[in-house]
Amino acid sequence: MTSIYSNDYQMVIKALRDARIACGLTQQEVASAFGRPQSFIAKVESGERRLDVVEFVLFCRTVNIEPGSILGKL
């Protein structure tokens, strides 16, 4: 299993965080789409918590980016 500390995973998380900020969304607003507390997104963005594939797609949809645009960079 790939570590959350791998360069590829860190690139994915950075792209999601950058997209969230570019959309003008707060961690709280993204967390609301997940039905989770703000700390959930904070942990994802800090690398404390790993996203599964379904969560990854939901995050992408929430910040208006195509999942393939990130995955294509791996």
N, C-alpha and C positions, 0 to 999 in steps of 0.2 A: 504494500500500500504506500502511496506517495505521502510524504510528510506535509503538514501544513506549513512547514518551513522551507519547502522547495521553492526554487525560483519561479517555476511555472505557476504554482498555487498563489504565491505572493503577487504575481503579475495579474492573475484573475481577480484577486481581491482589490488590488489597486485600481484596476479598470472599473470594477463595480462602484468603488468609493468615489472615483473621479466622476463617473456618470451620475451618481446620486447628487453630488455637489453641483455639477453642471445643470441638473434639472431644478436646482434650488430646493431640494427636499432635505428635510432633517432626518436624523436617524429615527426619531419618533414616528415620523410620517411613513417611512419604509417599514418600520416595525408594526405599525397598524395594519398594513397590508398582509402581514404574516399572522396577525392576531397575537403578537408577542410583545413583551416589554421592550423599551428602548435599549436596555442592556443586551438583548439578544443581538441586535445589529452592531452595537459597540464591540461585542465579543467576536463577531464575525470579522469586522474590519480590523481588529487588533490581532487576529490570528489565534485567539483562544478557543474559538469554536469553528468547526468545519461545516461548510454547506454541503448538503447532498444535492443530487442533480435536479430534483424537483424544486428545492429551495433556490438553487442557482437560476433556474428558468423564471421563477416568480420574481426574484430580485431583478433580473434583466427586464422583465415586462414592467415592473414598477418604475424603473428608471428609464424606460423607453429606449432600450437598446436591444438589438438582435443577439441572442445567445451565440450564434455562429460567428459574429464579429469578434468576439473574445476568443472563442475556441479555435478559430482559424489562426490565431497568433501563437498557439502552443507548438 
